[in-house]
Amino acid sequence: CHHITGECRCPPGWTGHDCRHPCSGGRWGPGCENTCDCRNSDGSCDPVTGSCFCEPGFTGQRCE
């Protein structure tokens, strides 16, 4: 946290006042600014790296 303002700068993949919440809603990266580009049913990906979580039977960078 910033030594004067107390504002936390969250590491990539985390958000919230105290950085305790992972990115959600298909978002990832610093400030949860990136959108997951996955072809899985819920469009979810790793909140830090953006790697897609593929459903069984699907592979590839985008689960295509």
C-alpha positions as YAML, in Angstrom:
chain: A
units: angstrom
residues:
- id: 1
  name: CYS
  ca: [0.00, 0.00, 0.00]
- id: 2
  name: HIS
  ca: [1.03, 3.57, -0.62]
- id: 3
  name: HIS
  ca: [2.79, 4.94, 2.46]
- id: 4
  name: ILE
  ca: [0.86, 8.24, 2.44]
- id: 5
  name: THR
  ca: [-2.57, 7.53, 0.97]
- id: 6
  name: GLY
  ca: [-2.90, 3.93, 2.14]
- id: 7
  name: GLU
  ca: [-4.20, 3.00, -1.32]
- id: 8
  name: CYS
  ca: [-3.31, -0.53, -2.32]
- id: 9
  name: ARG
  ca: [-1.86, -1.30, -5.73]
- id: 10
  name: CYS
  ca: [-3.06, -4.80, -6.37]
- id: 11
  name: PRO
  ca: [-0.87, -7.36, -8.10]
- id: 12
  name: PRO
  ca: [-2.11, -8.58, -11.49]
- id: 13
  name: GLY
  ca: [-5.24, -10.71, -11.19]
- id: 14
  name: TRP
  ca: [-6.46, -9.16, -7.92]
- id: 15
  name: THR
  ca: [-8.82, -6.32, -7.13]
- id: 16
  name: GLY
  ca: [-10.73, -4.64, -4.31]
- id: 17
  name: HIS
  ca: [-9.83, -2.15, -1.60]
- id: 18
  name: ASP
  ca: [-7.54, -4.63, 0.11]
- id: 19
  name: CYS
  ca: [-6.66, -6.76, -2.98]
- id: 20
  name: ARG
  ca: [-8.37, -9.86, -1.60]
- id: 21
  name: HIS
  ca: [-10.60, -10.57, -4.60]
- id: 22
  name: PRO
  ca: [-9.48, -12.24, -7.84]
- id: 23
  name: CYS
  ca: [-10.61, -10.70, -11.11]
- id: 24
  name: SER
  ca: [-14.04, -11.95, -12.10]
- id: 25
  name: GLY
  ca: [-16.46, -11.73, -14.99]
- id: 26
  name: GLY
  ca: [-14.00, -12.89, -17.63]
- id: 27
  name: ARG
  ca: [-11.34, -10.32, -16.72]
- id: 28
  name: TRP
  ca: [-7.63, -10.70, -15.93]
- id: 29
  name: GLY
  ca: [-4.29, -8.89, -15.45]
- id: 30
  name: PRO
  ca: [-3.25, -5.62, -13.83]
- id: 31
  name: GLY
  ca: [-6.34, -3.77, -12.64]
- id: 32
  name: CYS
  ca: [-8.46, -6.56, -14.18]
- id: 33
  name: GLU
  ca: [-8.35, -4.51, -17.40]
- id: 34
  name: ASN
  ca: [-7.98, -7.38, -19.88]
- id: 35
  name: THR
  ca: [-10.84, -9.51, -21.19]
- id: 36
  name: CYS
  ca: [-10.51, -13.30, -21.40]
- id: 37
  name: ASP
  ca: [-10.44, -14.52, -25.01]
- id: 38
  name: CYS
  ca: [-11.63, -18.09, -24.44]
- id: 39
  name: ARG
  ca: [-14.15, -20.20, -26.30]
- id: 40
  name: ASN
  ca: [-15.23, -22.16, -23.23]
- id: 41
  name: SER
  ca: [-18.87, -21.92, -22.15]
- id: 42
  name: ASP
  ca: [-18.30, -19.34, -19.42]
- id: 43
  name: GLY
  ca: [-15.38, -17.48, -21.02]
- id: 44
  name: SER
  ca: [-13.29, -17.87, -17.89]
- id: 45
  name: CYS
  ca: [-9.51, -17.66, -17.65]
- id: 46
  name: ASP
  ca: [-6.73, -17.42, -15.11]
- id: 47
  name: PRO
  ca: [-7.02, -14.00, -13.41]
- id: 48
  name: VAL
  ca: [-3.24, -13.49, -13.46]
- id: 49
  name: THR
  ca: [-2.08, -14.90, -16.82]
- id: 50
  name: GLY
  ca: [-5.23, -14.90, -18.96]
- id: 51
  name: SER
  ca: [-4.75, -18.60, -19.81]
- id: 52
  name: CYS
  ca: [-8.06, -20.24, -20.65]
- id: 53
  name: PHE
  ca: [-9.61, -22.93, -18.46]
- id: 54
  name: CYS
  ca: [-10.68, -25.53, -21.03]
- id: 55
  name: GLU
  ca: [-13.63, -27.84, -20.52]
- id: 56
  name: PRO
  ca: [-13.07, -31.60, -20.87]
- id: 57
  name: GLY
  ca: [-12.59, -32.51, -24.51]
- id: 58
  name: PHE
  ca: [-11.31, -29.08, -25.56]
- id: 59
  name: THR
  ca: [-7.71, -27.94, -25.94]
- id: 60
  name: GLY
  ca: [-5.75, -25.11, -27.46]
- id: 61
  name: GLN
  ca: [-4.86, -21.62, -26.42]
- id: 62
  name: ARG
  ca: [-8.50, -20.52, -26.64]
- id: 63
  name: CYS
  ca: [-10.13, -23.93, -25.98]
- id: 64
  name: GLU
  ca: [-11.17, -24.08, -29.62]
...
